[in-house]
Structure formats: C-alpha cells, structure tokens
Amino acid sequence: MWGLPLSQPARSLKLASVSNEVETALYEVRRKIYPRAVRGWFAGWRWALIWLTQLVFYGGPWLTWNDRQAVLFDLGARKFYIFGWVFWPQDFIFLTALLVISALSLFLFTAMAGRLWCGYACPQTVYTEIFMWIERKVEGERLQRMRLDKAAFTPRKSALKAVKHGIWIALALWTGFTFVGYFTPVRTLAAEVATWTLGPWEMFWILFYGFATYGNAGWMREQVCIYMCPYARFQSVMFDPDTLVITYDARRGEPRGSRRRAADYKAAGLGDCIDCGICVQVCPTGIDIRHGLQYECIGCAACVDGCNQVMDKMGYARGLIRYSTENAVRGRYPEARILRRVFRPRVIVYGALLTAVAIGLLAALYLRTPLKVDVIRDRVTLARETRDGLVENVYRLQLMNTDERTRRYIISATGLDGLKVVVRQPVEVAGATTQAVAVAVQIDPAGVKTGSRPIVFHVEDLDEPRVKVSEKSRFFVK
C-alpha cells in the first residue's frame, strides 16, 4: 500500500536500479572542428560562387542608375529602386511571385542534386568559408591551429588571436554597413559614419548585422547548420532514390584499411578506402560520410575533393566518394542512366511550375503600366448645384507615376452623356512621385435620373497614349 516502508529486498532492488541509471545530456557538448584546407573541382566552384555573391552584395549599393543608387529599398518613402524599375507597396504581387520562384527553385535543385544551396551559396556557408580562410592565413593550417589552441597563452598566441578577431570584426562591421546601405543611401551612410552622425536605427542595424555575421561565421559555424537551420530537418522529404547526393561507395571501399602505395591490397582483402580520415578532416560539419548520408551534410563536396586527391596519390580511380544517387550505387548504373533519371516526373513538374511563374513574372514586368490611379469621392458633399444649374461631384484622384521621368496626363470621364471634367489639363506629375488632383465632374441634370450612377475615369499619358488607366466610381444626381 502507498505510504508503507519498503521491505529490505525491495529497497535493495530500488537502490540497484538507481545505481544503473545513466545520465544523458539533452544537448551534445560542442567539439570544435578544425577543417582542413582542400583543393579540387568542387572547391573551385565554391570559391567562384563566393566571389560572385560577394561582388554582387558588396558592390550593389555603390552602383548608380539615373543619378541615384541603382538598388535601394527606401522604406521611409515606400519606394524600392531596382535599376530602371521603381516598385511601390501596390506592387507587392511581384514580391510574392519572386518568393514563389525562390521556393520552387529550392524544391527543383534539391530534388535534382540535394543541398546545392547550402553547399555553395548560403550566406552561412559563404561567410564561414571566408572566416575560415582568414583563420588559416593568420593561425596556419589544421594541425597548427590545433596546437595553438592547446598551448598556453603567450604573447604570440595573444597577438595571433587579436589579429584574427580584429579582421573578423572589421569584415563583419563592413558587412553590416553594406546591408544597411541597401536601405539608406550608401554614400549618405558613409558620410554619417565618417562624421559620427549615424542615426539610432542605422547604428543598431549595422551593429546587429555585424554581430550576427561575426557570431555565426566566426564562432557558431556548423552549429547554425546543424541546430538552427530548419532546412536540414525537412530536406529529406524532397529527396528520393534518384536525387544526386554525396555518397560513399561502400562496395568499392570496404573493408577499409591502411596499406603501402605499392602493396597488393586486393590480395589482402582490402577495399580502396585507406582509412586516412581526410574526408572527415575536410568536412566543415565534422561528419564521416562513410557512415552514409546524414542531415548534417551540407553538400559542399569537400570530402569528394579530399578523397580524389588521396586516390590520385595512391594511383586508384577517382569517385570513391562522389555525387551519385541511391539507385545508382545500389544498381551500379552507368553515368548516362543517372543523367536520364534526373528528368523524372517530380523534376519535370517543379521545372514546369517554375518556368510558368517566371514567364508570368517577366510578362507582368514588361506589360507593367507606369501609372496607378486611385479615385476618392468627396465625402462631405455628395452632389451640389453650380451657378450654371449643373450638378457637380468632386473627386480626388491620386496619380502615381512609377516611372522616373515626368509625365503629363489628360483626365476624362465617361458613363453618362454630357459629362464634363473640370481640372487644369494636362496634369504634370514628376517622376517616381504621387500627386493628388482635385477633379470636378459636372452634368446637366435634365434627362438624368436622380440617384447614384456609375462612371469611369480615364487617365491617359499625353505623350505616350498606350499608358492609360481607367478607374470606376459613382456620380450622384439629386
């Protein structure tokens, strides 16, 4: 019964069970990873994309177009400038289409070749690679960095660490400055930094983005990919047995074991893997690809380059670790069949949807009219009678010129016979501005029934008649 003391055998059994309990940590203690530098075809592609993305990112704010910054997201004025285009909040549909294209591209490339985005173009991967390159230049290669971290603090170690972190912080702050330069004109921002007159929001976002870059790329590194990035968790739902991923050919490599270069390893019953551990040493997330595909793998193919270098030195064929598919490794498919399986139904559907949305977006941008019109009735007086005995309604037309050159517009109205628009014409609207225009519409009440009648306002560019917009409204007759 509850509350009664335990008997001696029961007490002994309980103590024994307690002594056999094992404490398990909820979080794995981080083991610092010292990735080894690697050269190869995939490393070359990775660095090419690093150069490309960073030239675009750091150089974008400094480009000029029509005497202004070429790419500027002016949140205060609610205008987004992208080269020759000016987008307003009303153009949100274009952002939606762009996000849909990004999502479909991610689905398509993941279904075809796994985590290409993570391995080659993700900002976390790009900046981690840059920060590790700086670390290698300052502290040395893998073994030198490991010895340096284990050694006691000396003036030399302190100096090396200070130089490394100083370069990291400078690069991170420049990254934060560049990021804010897309929202505040970068030349104005540079002048404010030089004169110590930065606004509070600019200062906050430069420091925030700089701190995030420094922390993520310098300290957290693979922890962001393993624990913080959601893509690592749901990527598997986009994989199938025909997806190209980093694979280790176990049938060729096992049983693994060390040997001399000239030794007849096949006679000794060994596979091609010499168990050198290079594939683990070059991995930025510290996994052993020989254990199979793991969610920590970001698809950077550093292990492929590293293993190929070892195979070249041993005189073995390349491809012990390679891009391949589950079906190809299991069925020993030839390369031609692997490529044919790339165009399977899932990929074709993703590709078709992506193409359709992209064509729709391009067509919408091409056909986009650089004029937007909003019609607002005067809510104080529905209708009034003029000295000439005409019925008059007053409206406010909000004319938005999304182009960057001044345009002249003619305003007219239809829907009732004898409608007359009273406004000084043409209406001139400066480029990339909005102008409110008071418009009076008059009609002879004779022969017109009282009540509300539908009318349509027409706004047409005087110099370019194809640019015209029609907006519906109501005309009240009393």
ABEGO torsion letter per residue (X at the ends): XBGBBBBAAAAAAAAAAAAABBBBBABBBBBBBBBBBBBEAAAAAAAAAAAAAAAAAAAAAABBBGGBBABBBBAAAGBBBBEABBBBAAAAAAAAAAAAAAAAAAAAAAAAAEBAAAAAABAAAAAAAAAAAAAAAAAEBAAAAAAAAABBBBAAAAAAAAAAAAAAAAAAAAAAAAAAAAABBAAAAAAAAAAGABBAAAAAAAAAAAAAAAAAAAAAEAAAAAAABAAAAAAAAABBAABBBBBBBAAAAOBBEBBBAABBAAAAGBBABAGAGAAAAABAAGBBAAAEBBAABAGAGAAAAAAAAAAAAAGBBBGABBBBBAAAAAAGBBAAAAAAAABBAAAAAAAAAAAAAAAAAAAAAAABBABBBBBBBBAABABBBBAAGBBBBBBBBBBBBABABBBBBBBBBBGBBGBBBBBBOBBBBBBGBBBBBBBBBBBBABGBBBEBBBBBBBBBBAABAABBBBBBBBBBBX
